[in-house]
Amino acid sequence: MRIIAGKFKRQVIHTIRGEAVRPTTDRVRQALFDTLAARMNFEDIDVLDLFAGSGILGIEALSRGALRCTFVEQNRKTMQGLAQSIKLLQLEEQTQLVQTDALRFLEQTTAHYDLIFADPPYKFEHYHELLDKIFSRNLLAGYLAMEHHKRKDFSARAEFLFCKEFGTTVVSFFSAKQTS
C-alpha cells in the first residue's frame, strides 16, 4: 500500500493480510484527504487513528504535515505490522501506538484531537456509542471522518456534516463545532 501525498509520497507501508485488516482503498483515501484538505490545514495537528489497521490514514496525515498521531488497534499482529511501518518511516517520535479496544481508549483518554479517523470493521455494532464517547468527552477539536457500510446512516446526529459514497463504502464527516 502506497502513501498518496506529502513527504512520504509513493512510500510503501507494511500491511498484514487477513480478516483483521481492511485497508481504505486508494480511491477512498484520495477523496477523503481531498475533502479534508479543502476544510483544514494538516500542518501541526494532532491526529487519532481508531481501528488503525495498517495505519495508512494516520501515516498519510503525518506525511502531509500532522505533528502527532495516536494509533489505536486491538489486534496484536496488526499492531506489529503498523509498528514496522512507523519504524521504517522513522516516525517513532511523532507517534503513539496503543494496543487496546477503541471504545476503552475513548473512555480513558483525556487528549483532544484536531482530526479523528475511525474505520471500524463492518461487523462493528457500536457506532453510536463510539460517536457518543468522542463528542460527550469533547475529544474532537476539528473533524472526524468515519468509514462505514452504506446501510448505516448518521445524518440525524447534530455533529454530522455530510457523507461521501464509494459503492458500498461511505465516509461520514462530523465536526466538533456546528457550522451553518
Number of C-alpha atoms within 10 A of each C-alpha: 15 14 22 19 15 13 13 17 13 12 14 15 20 19 21 17 11 8 7 16 18 17 18 19 12 14 9 17 18 16 14 20 20 11 13 17 12 8 11 14 12 20 13 13 18 24 29 27 26 27 24 31 28 29 30 26 27 25 27 22 25 25 22 22 16 21 17 22 26 20 28 25 25 17 16 12 13 22 24 18 18 25 21 15 21 21 12 14 15 11 17 14 11 14 21 16 19 16 18 17 14 20 18 11 16 19 12 9 10 11 12 17 21 20 26 26 20 23 21 22 16 12 8 9 10 11 15 11 11 17 20 14 16 20 16 9 16 14 20 22 16 19 23 28 21 20 24 22 17 16 8 13 12 17 14 8 12 12 19 18 18 12 17 16 14 13 8 9 18 20 23 23 22 25 20 19 12 10 8 4
